[in-house]
């Protein structure tokens, strides 16, 4: 698969988003010195959902992402660009 095929794949963009979201959650956990259970409580999510997020397998709705982002004091910002402009 060449780069053009890769960036044309929705699976690629989903994986990139999941990685970015994971990083935000881990950063929040580290900054606030939270163990897994405290993080779960702070975000008010189930253990299952937290495990999905931390494993990179979370398929959250945009509403869930917005709610969690705000709880972590982050503004979710989604942008759209032409694939031809992606480097």
C-alpha positions as CSV (number, residue, x, y, z in Angstrom):
1,X,0.0,0.0,0.0
2,X,1.5,3.3,-1.0
3,X,1.1,6.6,0.9
4,X,-1.8,7.8,-1.3
5,X,-3.8,4.6,-0.6
6,X,-3.0,4.8,3.1
7,X,-4.2,8.3,3.6
8,X,-7.3,7.5,1.5
9,X,-8.2,4.8,4.0
10,X,-10.8,5.7,6.7
11,X,-9.2,3.1,8.9
12,X,-5.9,5.1,8.9
13,X,-7.7,8.3,10.1
14,X,-9.7,6.4,12.7
15,X,-6.4,4.9,14.1
16,X,-4.8,8.4,14.1
17,X,-7.7,9.8,16.0
18,X,-7.7,7.0,18.5
19,X,-4.0,7.5,19.1
20,X,-4.4,11.2,19.6
21,X,-7.3,10.7,22.0
22,X,-5.3,8.1,23.9
23,X,-2.5,10.6,24.3
24,X,-4.8,13.2,25.7
25,X,-6.2,10.8,28.2
26,X,-2.7,9.6,29.3
27,X,-1.5,13.2,29.6
28,X,-4.5,14.1,31.8
29,X,-3.8,11.0,33.9
30,X,-0.1,11.9,34.3
31,X,-0.6,15.6,35.0
32,X,-3.2,14.9,37.6
33,X,-1.3,11.9,39.1
34,X,-4.2,9.6,38.8
35,X,-4.2,5.8,39.0
36,X,-6.5,3.9,36.6
37,X,-9.4,3.8,39.1
38,X,-9.1,7.6,39.9
39,X,-9.0,8.3,36.1
40,X,-12.1,6.2,35.6
41,X,-13.9,8.1,38.4
42,X,-12.8,11.5,37.2
43,X,-14.0,10.8,33.7
44,X,-17.2,9.1,35.0
45,X,-16.8,6.2,32.6
46,X,-17.0,2.4,33.0
47,X,-13.9,0.3,33.4
48,X,-14.7,-1.3,30.1
49,X,-14.8,2.1,28.3
50,X,-11.5,3.2,30.0
51,X,-9.9,-0.1,29.0
52,X,-11.0,0.4,25.4
53,X,-9.6,4.0,25.4
54,X,-6.3,2.9,26.9
55,X,-5.9,0.0,24.4
56,X,-6.7,2.2,21.5
57,X,-9.8,0.3,20.6
58,X,-12.5,2.8,21.7
59,X,-15.3,3.5,19.3
60,X,-16.8,6.4,21.0
61,X,-19.5,8.7,19.6
62,X,-18.6,12.3,18.9
63,X,-20.9,13.3,21.8
64,X,-18.9,11.0,24.2
65,X,-15.6,12.4,22.9
66,X,-16.8,15.9,23.5
67,X,-18.0,15.1,27.0
68,X,-14.7,13.4,27.9
69,X,-12.6,16.1,26.3
70,X,-14.3,18.9,28.3
71,X,-13.9,16.9,31.5
72,X,-10.1,16.9,30.7
73,X,-10.2,20.6,30.0
74,X,-9.6,20.1,26.3
75,X,-11.6,21.6,23.5
76,X,-12.3,18.9,20.8
77,X,-11.6,20.4,17.4
78,X,-12.3,18.5,14.3
79,X,-11.0,19.9,11.0
80,X,-11.4,18.7,7.4
81,X,-8.8,19.2,4.7
82,X,-8.5,17.9,1.2
83,X,-6.5,14.6,1.1
84,X,-4.3,16.1,-1.6
85,X,-3.0,18.6,0.9
86,X,-2.0,16.0,3.6
87,X,1.7,15.6,4.0
